[in-house]
Amino acid sequence: MWEKDDIKKVLYTNEDIVNRCKELGKEITEDYNKEDNPLLLVALLRGSVPFLSELLKHIDMDVQYDFMDVTSYVGTESQGDIKILKDLDGSIQGYDILLVEDIVDTGKTIETVVETLFHKGAKTVRIVTLLDKPSRRVANVKADYIGFEVGNEFVVGFGMDFDQKYRGLPYIGVLKDECYK
């Protein structure tokens, strides 16, 4: 069982997140309304689900969405090699893809997923992430739409977890070191 006392500090409140999703939704709408191709949001399970849910409310156009479940984490560290646990349900041939992620950390997972989506026939692939952690980037990946930039702290909440805990927090916080060390 987790405790709210496990959070060292709150980085972004629910209100901060909703307001940023409104801004991102407007920007995405403006960019993709210029395109003639169908837009498919591909969300990476499980962490991006709350972000996808909030973001969809603020994209003012008809979009489809699907999910992939990939993993590369053990505890607090990305291992780099991804494993696809759930693939897309349908063909993405000719689609513009907006890859929805909770956090871009080392970039290794996103880099591999982007390559996979192009291999499957995506016309374009852009990335929207709730959090960007460029200080840990090792792959040549840059998100096109960024909610917030964070430092090298272990964040949880709003879908992000530590060993499947803390996902349900309505805000993004920094986990106390003693909770994962």
HELIX and SHEET records of a PDB file:
HELIX    1   1 LYS A    4  ASP A    6  5                                   3    
HELIX    2   2 ASN A   14  TYR A   32  1                                  19    
HELIX    3   3 VAL A   49  LEU A   56  1                                   8    
HELIX    4   4 LYS A  108  HIS A  119  1                                  12    
HELIX    5   5 PRO A  134  ARG A  136  5                                   3    
HELIX    6   6 ASP A  177  CYS A  179  5                                   3    
SHEET    1   A 3 ILE A   7  TYR A  12  0                                        
SHEET    2   A 3 ILE A 172  LEU A 175 -1                                        
SHEET    3   A 3 VAL A 155  VAL A 156 -1                                        
SHEET    1   B 6 GLU A  77  LYS A  86  0                                        
SHEET    2   B 6 GLN A  64  VAL A  74 -1                                        
SHEET    3   B 6 LEU A  39  LEU A  45  1                                        
SHEET    4   B 6 ASP A  96  VAL A 104  1                                        
SHEET    5   B 6 THR A 124  ASP A 132  1                                        
SHEET    6   B 6 TYR A 145  GLU A 149  1                                        
END                                                                             
